[in-house]
Amino acid sequence: MAVAVKPLILLVEDEPAQRDVIAYNLAAEGYQVAEAGDGEEAMLLVAENPPDLVILDWMMPKLSGIEVCRRLKSDPATRAIPVIMLSARLDVPDRVRGLETGADDYVGKPYSVAELMARIRANLRRAHPAAAGAVLEFRDLRLDAETHRVTRAGHEIELSPTEFRLLATLMEKPGQVLSRERLLDRVWGRDIHVESRTVDVHVGRLRKALCQHGGDDLLRTVRGAGYALG
């Protein structure tokens, strides 16, 4: 059975007491947590290690949450990262402004921790359906994340746990080029130190496994950029 890599959540909140409460609950839920106390620090952390989701306070020093969200959503490299905006500004125009800037969700202060955790799970399911046990399909390829079965044109494909995670990651974003560094983070985890060449080796094995019963090569190599499905 494939072992899931814990999602990394970036928590951006300038009030230490609130940040501590949220960070504690995130860790209790099994997430990896990175913390930032202002918008500028948040952007540096994203550049160093892109998270799977961002919890972003609206009112912050140096760089507002709205501006951080705008920058994340305008950059193709970070556009797909879900952003949950936290704010005491509950008026409809403010909510609309936050969502129009690109926020995927909006939670008003004061909020229920249980509701925030539920919103996080929902947004992660949408961004990474394989982690939620979904069935992913691409052309004649089918991956069942719950039963950990892969078939192509009806033929069972035997994959190692790492190859399974690699394929699931690529199938979540068909057509999107994922860099070796991004694949290392998603498939091996940020705490595991392996060379980027490892990605090439496993992609080669996965490519061979997927084509063992015939059919076109579904994996695309983009020189200098990474790999994509389709």
N, C-alpha and C positions, 0 to 999 in steps of 0.2 A: 504494500500500500504506500502511495506517495505521501510524504510528510509535508504539510503546508508550512510555508514561511510566514511568520507572524507579520501582519501589516505594520508599517511604520506610520505613525500619526504625528504631524507637526502641530503643536499647540502654541498659538501666538496670543498671549494675554499679558498685559502690563501690570495687572494687580496680582501680586504674589500669592495672596490667600486663595483667590479663585483659581489661579493656575495650579496650586498645590492640590486642591480638591479634585479638579478635573484629571490631573496627571495620575493621582492615586487611583481613581476609578478606571482610567484607561489601562493602567498596569494590571489592575485586578481582573479586567476583562481579557487579559492576555496580549495586549498590543505592545509594540515597541513605541516609546515616546521620545520625541525631541521637543525641547522647549525654547521659546524665544520671548523676550520681554518687550520687543518693539518691532516695527515693520522692517527696518533695515537689517536687523539680525535675522529676521525670518527669511529675507531674500538671500542672504548669505548661506543659510542652512539649506535652503532649497537647491541652490547652485552646487553645494558640496555633496548633497545626498538627497535626491528627490523623494519626497514622502509619498505614501499611497493616498493620504487624505490630509487636508489642512483644516484645523479649527481656528478661526480668525476673528479676533475682537475688532469691532469697528473703530472705536476711539482709542488711538495709541499715539505715543510721542514719536517724533522723527518722521514716520511714514504711516499714514492711516491705513486701516484695514481695507478700506475701499480702494486705495491706490495699490496696495499689495495684490488684491484680487484682480484689479485691472491688468497689472503687469503679468501675473501668472496666466491669465486667460488670453492675453495677446501674444504670448510666446508659444509657438508650436510645440516646444519641448515640454512645456508644463500645462498646456491647455486642458489636457484630459484629467488632471488631478482634481478630484472633488474638493470643493471649498464649502465649509459650513460657516456662515457668518453669525457671530454673537453680537447682540446690541441691545441697549436699553431703549433705543429709538424704535418705538412700536407703531408709529403712524404709518398708514398705508403708503404715502409717497416715499418714506424712507425704506420700507420693505421693497417697494418696486425698484428704487434706485439700486439697492444692494443686489437684487436679482438681475437687473439689467446690466450691472457691471460684470456679471458672469458667475455670481455665487450660485451654487447648486442647491443650497438650502439656507434657511434663515431662522434662527432661534432667538426669541426675545428674552431679555433679562427682567426679572429673575426667572430662572428656568429650573425644571426638574432634571436632576442628573440622569434619572431613568429614561426620560424622554430624549435627552441628548445622546445617550448611549444607543437608543433605538434608531435615532436619525443617522448616527455613524454607521451602524450595521446596514441600514437600508442603502446608504450611499456607497458603501464598499461593495455590497451585492451588485449594484448597478455597474460599478466600475470594474469589478473583478468577479464576474459570475461563476467562474470555475471554483473559486474559493467557497461559494455558497452551495456547491453541489449541483450546479446546472448542467444541462446537456448542451454541448456546443457542436455546431455543424458547419462545415465548409465544403462545398461541392460534394464529393462522395465520401468525405471524411467525417466521422462522428466520434465525439469524446463524451463519455458519461462520467462526470466528476464525482458522482456519488458512489458508483460501483467501480470506478477506476478501470473502465473498459474502453478500448479504442478499436474501432472497426473502420475499414476502408473498402467500399464496394461490397460490403457484407463479410469481408475477411477479417478475422480477429488479428490484431496487431499486438504483439508482446513488446512492452516497453519497460525499461528500468524506471524506478521512481524519479530519477533526475530527468530522464527523457520525457516522462509523463508531464512533469511540471513545466518543462520547456515547451512542449507542444501546447499545453493548456494556456500558457502565457501568450504564445503567438496566436492561438485561436481566439483569444479574447479581443485582439486588435487586428483582424485580418486586413492586410494591405498596408498596415502601419509599420514603418521601419523602426526596429528596436535596437539600440546600440548594445554592444557587448557589455558595457558597464551596467546598463539597465537590466539586461538579462541576468547578469551575475547577481544583482540585488534581488530580483524577483524569484529566481530559481534556486540559487545557493544560499541567499541570505546575506545581510550586511555584516554579520559577525564572522562569516567564513571567508578566509583569505585564500583565494585561488587566482591563478593567472587568467587573463582574458583569453589566452589560447585554449583554455579548457572549454570555452563556449564553442569554438570552432570544431573541436573534437566531437562534442556531443551533438552538434548540429549535423555533422557528417554521419554519425551513427543513426540519428533520427531520420535523416533523409533516406538512408539505406533501408531502414525498417519500413518506412511508409511506401517505398517503391518495390518491396519484395514480391508483391503479387501483380506487378505491372502498374501502369498509369503514369501520368505526367508527374514531374518533380514539382511539388507544391511549395517548396521552400525557396525563397529568392535571396541571393547574396547581393548586398549593395556595398560595393567596394568603398572602404573608408567610413562607412556609416553603420552597418550591422546587418540584421536579417529581418525578413518579413515573410508572412504566409500569403502566398498568392502574388 
